Amino acid sequence: MDGSNSSEALDRFAAFYDLEYADYNEDVSFYLNYASIYRDEPDPQASIQSRKPQILELGCGTGRLLVPLARAGCEVVGVDASPAMLAIASDRLAAAGVSDCIPLTAEMSKANLPAGYRADLIIIALNTFQYLTSMEAQIATLRRLRPHLAEDGRLIIALPGPTIWPDQERLDNILYLQGSFAAPSGGTVQKWFTATYDPISQLQAVTFIYDEIQSDGTLRRTLAPLTLRYTFRYEMEHLLAACGYHLERLYGSYELDPLTADSAHMIFVAQGGHEP
């Protein structure tokens, strides 16, 4: 992906991603409600089929949001830099009987969308904007998306809130057990991580360690190094303004609570303003 996060590095997560996030649904209703704004009410007398909301998700991973959005009657384009993630997403969409979805392999800042394509809703969910590890990549992504946002469309970016911001001392190369999961093929997968944080560059270098432990005690270890960039509230607001958006709403939760010092999320809802 952008910066140091290559598609090969992200592919390492693919086999383990759904163990942790397949059932994560805290934000699903939030995005479905925003998508419903763009759904035409069906007219039984009309001979032309109602227009479906056009949704673009960047960093769609294994299709966690793609399936419920498509099932809700949206036409969805999912972009991800990891071919392995998209392969799982395609299988998930097929198993769900979903056809109104197009998966595209591309980095966020380099996604080549058709010139005339316009999305009612562009989603960068679950802290995925952090994978853009430089200001240049962030600006390139936001500017690339701007012509593809419908006139009354919205861009939604979910970032970590104040309670998730990094603690430099706590992250100083200490090994933490983040979770333990039952593997579909049997045995257990333990997820560990170690990280360092540089407050000057706002970059967190993290290594996720996945230990696959079989019933006979054998262990297979996979290392997945990643770099994440933290973007703070007014920095994000300036980025949006510089790239041709205006901020419509800022939430601290998926229940639409205001942003406070105790918020785990920062959810930016922006619309198109001036052309950058």
C-alpha positions as CSV (number, residue, x, y, z in Angstrom):
1,M,0.0,0.0,0.0
2,D,1.2,3.6,0.5
3,G,4.5,4.3,2.2
4,S,6.0,1.1,3.8
5,N,2.8,-0.9,3.7
6,S,3.1,-3.1,0.6
7,S,0.4,-5.4,-0.7
8,E,2.7,-8.3,0.2
9,A,2.8,-7.1,3.9
10,L,-1.0,-6.7,3.9
11,D,-1.5,-10.1,2.4
12,R,0.0,-11.6,5.5
13,F,-3.1,-10.4,7.5
14,A,-5.6,-12.0,5.1
15,A,-5.7,-15.5,6.7
16,F,-6.2,-14.0,10.2
17,Y,-8.2,-10.9,9.6
18,D,-11.7,-12.5,9.9
19,L,-10.8,-14.3,13.1
20,E,-10.9,-10.8,14.7
21,Y,-13.2,-8.7,12.6
22,A,-15.7,-11.0,10.8
23,D,-18.3,-10.4,13.5
24,Y,-17.4,-6.7,14.2
25,N,-20.6,-4.8,13.5
26,E,-20.4,-1.7,15.7
27,D,-20.3,0.6,12.6
28,V,-22.6,-1.3,10.2
29,S,-25.9,0.4,11.1
30,F,-24.1,3.8,10.9
31,Y,-23.1,3.3,7.3
32,L,-26.4,1.7,6.3
33,N,-28.2,4.7,7.7
34,Y,-26.0,7.1,5.6
35,A,-26.5,5.0,2.5
36,S,-30.3,5.0,3.0
37,I,-30.2,8.8,2.4
38,Y,-29.5,8.2,-1.2
39,R,-32.1,5.5,-1.8
40,D,-35.1,6.4,-4.0
41,E,-38.4,5.4,-2.6
42,P,-39.8,2.6,-4.8
43,D,-42.7,3.7,-7.1
44,P,-44.9,0.7,-8.1
45,Q,-46.3,2.8,-11.0
46,A,-42.9,3.6,-12.4
47,S,-41.6,1.7,-15.4
48,I,-37.9,2.6,-14.6
49,Q,-36.2,0.8,-11.8
50,S,-35.3,3.0,-8.8
51,R,-31.8,4.2,-8.7
52,K,-29.5,2.4,-6.3
53,P,-27.1,4.3,-3.9
54,Q,-23.6,4.2,-5.3
55,I,-21.0,3.3,-2.5
56,L,-17.2,3.3,-2.8
57,E,-15.2,1.8,0.1
58,L,-11.5,2.2,0.2
59,G,-9.6,-0.4,2.2
60,C,-12.5,-2.8,2.0
61,G,-10.5,-5.8,3.3
62,T,-12.4,-9.1,3.3
63,G,-15.8,-7.4,2.6
64,R,-17.0,-6.9,6.1
65,L,-19.1,-3.8,5.0
66,L,-19.5,-4.7,1.3
67,V,-22.0,-7.5,2.0
68,P,-24.5,-5.6,4.2
69,L,-24.3,-2.6,2.0
70,A,-25.0,-4.6,-1.2
71,R,-27.7,-6.6,0.6
72,A,-29.3,-3.2,1.5
73,G,-29.7,-2.4,-2.2
74,C,-26.6,-0.5,-2.9
75,E,-24.2,-0.8,-5.8
76,V,-20.8,-1.1,-4.2
77,V,-17.2,-0.7,-5.4
78,G,-14.6,-2.1,-3.0
79,V,-10.9,-1.1,-3.3
80,D,-8.0,-2.8,-1.4
81,A,-4.3,-3.1,-2.0
82,S,-4.2,-6.7,-0.9
83,P,-5.2,-9.3,-3.5
84,A,-5.5,-12.0,-0.8
85,M,-8.0,-9.8,1.1
86,L,-10.0,-9.2,-2.0
87,A,-10.0,-12.9,-2.8
88,I,-11.7,-13.6,0.5
89,A,-14.1,-10.7,-0.1
90,S,-15.1,-12.2,-3.5
91,D,-15.8,-15.5,-1.8
92,R,-17.8,-13.9,0.9
93,L,-19.9,-11.9,-1.7
94,A,-20.5,-15.0,-3.7
95,A,-21.6,-17.0,-0.6
96,A,-24.0,-14.2,0.3
97,G,-25.4,-14.2,-3.3
98,V,-24.4,-10.6,-3.8
99,S,-23.8,-9.4,-7.4
100,D,-23.9,-5.6,-7.1
101,C,-20.3,-5.3,-6.0
102,I,-17.0,-4.7,-7.9
103,P,-13.7,-5.5,-6.1
104,L,-10.7,-3.5,-7.3
105,T,-7.0,-4.1,-6.4
106,A,-5.3,-0.8,-5.8
107,E,-3.6,1.4,-3.3
108,M,-5.9,4.1,-1.9
109,S,-3.9,6.9,-3.4
110,K,-3.7,5.2,-6.8
111,A,-7.1,3.8,-7.4
112,N,-8.1,4.3,-11.0
113,L,-11.8,4.7,-11.1
114,P,-13.8,5.4,-14.4
115,A,-13.8,9.1,-15.3
116,G,-17.6,9.4,-15.1
117,Y,-18.0,7.4,-11.9
118,R,-19.7,9.2,-9.0
119,A,-20.3,7.8,-5.5
120,D,-23.0,9.0,-3.2
121,L,-21.0,7.7,-0.3
122,I,-17.2,7.2,0.0
123,I,-16.2,5.2,3.0
124,I,-12.7,4.8,4.6
125,A,-13.7,2.8,7.7
126,L,-12.1,1.3,10.7
127,N,-9.0,3.5,10.9
128,T,-7.9,2.5,7.4
129,F,-6.8,6.1,6.7
130,Q,-3.9,5.3,9.0
131,Y,-2.3,3.1,6.3
132,L,-1.5,6.3,4.4
133,T,1.8,7.0,6.1
134,S,2.7,10.3,4.6
135,M,1.0,13.6,4.1
136,E,1.6,13.3,0.4
137,A,-0.3,10.0,0.3
138,Q,-3.1,11.4,2.3
139,I,-3.5,14.5,0.1
140,A,-3.2,12.4,-3.1
141,T,-5.9,10.1,-1.9
142,L,-8.3,12.9,-0.9
143,R,-7.8,14.8,-4.2
144,R,-8.2,11.6,-6.2
145,L,-11.5,10.9,-4.6
146,R,-12.9,14.4,-4.9
147,P,-14.0,14.2,-8.6
148,H,-15.7,10.9,-7.9
149,L,-17.9,12.3,-5.1
150,A,-21.5,13.0,-6.2
151,E,-22.7,16.6,-5.9
152,D,-24.6,15.8,-2.7
153,G,-22.4,12.9,-1.7
154,R,-20.5,12.4,1.5
155,L,-17.0,11.2,2.4
156,I,-16.8,9.4,5.7
157,I,-13.5,8.7,7.4
158,A,-13.3,6.9,10.7
159,L,-10.1,7.4,12.8
160,P,-9.0,6.5,16.3
161,G,-10.4,8.8,19.0
162,P,-8.5,10.3,22.0
163,T,-8.7,7.2,24.1
164,I,-7.0,5.2,21.4
165,W,-4.2,7.7,20.7
166,P,-0.8,6.0,21.3
167,D,1.1,6.1,24.6
168,Q,4.7,6.3,23.8
169,E,6.0,4.7,27.0
170,R,3.4,1.9,26.9
171,L,4.3,1.0,23.3
172,D,8.1,1.0,23.7
173,N,8.7,-2.5,22.2
174,I,6.7,-4.3,24.9
175,L,5.1,-7.5,23.7
176,Y,1.3,-7.6,24.3
177,L,-1.2,-10.5,23.8
178,Q,-4.1,-8.9,21.9
179,G,-6.4,-11.9,21.6
180,S,-6.8,-15.6,21.3
181,F,-9.1,-17.1,18.6
182,A,-10.3,-20.6,17.6
183,A,-9.0,-21.4,14.2
184,P,-11.5,-22.8,11.7
185,S,-9.2,-25.7,10.9
186,G,-8.7,-26.5,14.6
187,G,-6.2,-25.3,17.2
188,T,-5.8,-21.8,18.4
189,V,-4.4,-18.6,17.0
190,Q,-2.9,-16.1,19.4
191,K,-2.4,-12.5,18.2
192,W,0.5,-10.6,19.8
193,F,1.8,-7.2,19.0
194,T,4.8,-5.0,19.7
195,A,5.1,-1.3,18.7
196,T,7.0,1.9,18.9
197,Y,5.6,5.4,18.4
198,D,7.4,8.5,17.2
199,P,5.4,11.6,18.2
200,I,7.3,13.8,15.7
201,S,6.4,11.8,12.6
202,Q,3.2,10.6,14.2
203,L,4.1,7.1,12.9
204,Q,3.6,3.9,14.8
205,A,5.7,0.9,13.8
206,V,3.9,-2.2,14.8
207,T,4.6,-5.9,14.3
208,F,1.6,-8.2,14.6
209,I,2.6,-11.8,15.5
210,Y,0.2,-14.6,14.8
211,D,0.9,-17.9,16.5
212,E,-1.0,-20.9,15.1
213,I,-1.0,-23.5,17.9
214,Q,-2.1,-27.0,16.9
215,S,-3.6,-29.6,19.3
216,D,-0.3,-31.5,19.3
217,G,1.6,-28.4,20.4
218,T,3.2,-27.5,17.2
219,L,3.4,-23.8,16.5
220,R,3.6,-21.8,13.2
221,R,4.4,-18.1,13.6
222,T,3.6,-15.4,11.1
223,L,5.0,-11.9,11.4
224,A,3.1,-9.0,9.9
225,P,5.0,-5.6,10.2
226,L,3.0,-2.5,9.5
227,T,3.3,1.3,9.8
228,L,0.4,3.4,10.9
229,R,0.1,7.2,10.9
230,Y,-2.0,9.0,13.5
231,T,-3.9,12.0,12.3
232,F,-5.4,14.3,14.8
233,R,-8.7,16.3,14.8
234,Y,-7.7,19.7,13.4
235,E,-5.0,18.2,11.1
236,M,-7.8,16.1,9.5
237,E,-10.0,19.2,9.2
238,H,-7.3,21.1,7.4
239,L,-6.6,18.2,5.1
240,L,-10.2,18.0,4.1
241,A,-10.4,21.7,3.5
242,A,-7.2,21.8,1.5
243,C,-8.5,19.0,-0.8
244,G,-11.8,20.5,-1.6
245,Y,-14.2,19.3,1.1
246,H,-16.1,20.9,3.9
247,L,-16.8,19.2,7.2
248,E,-20.5,18.5,7.8
249,R,-20.3,16.5,11.0
250,L,-17.8,15.2,13.5
251,Y,-18.8,12.3,15.7
252,G,-17.2,10.6,18.6
253,S,-19.2,7.4,18.2
254,Y,-21.3,5.4,15.8
255,E,-24.3,6.4,17.9
256,L,-23.6,10.0,16.8
257,D,-22.3,11.2,20.1
258,P,-20.2,14.4,20.0
259,L,-16.4,14.1,20.1
260,T,-15.0,14.3,23.6
261,A,-11.8,13.4,25.4
262,D,-13.3,10.0,26.2
263,S,-14.2,9.1,22.6
264,A,-12.7,6.0,21.1
265,H,-13.5,7.2,17.5
266,M,-13.3,10.3,15.4
267,I,-15.8,10.0,12.5
268,F,-15.5,12.8,9.9
269,V,-18.5,13.3,7.6
270,A,-17.6,15.7,4.7
271,Q,-19.2,17.0,1.6
272,G,-17.6,18.5,-1.5
273,G,-16.9,22.1,-1.3
274,H,-14.6,24.0,-3.7
275,E,-12.3,22.3,-6.2
276,P,-8.8,22.2,-4.8
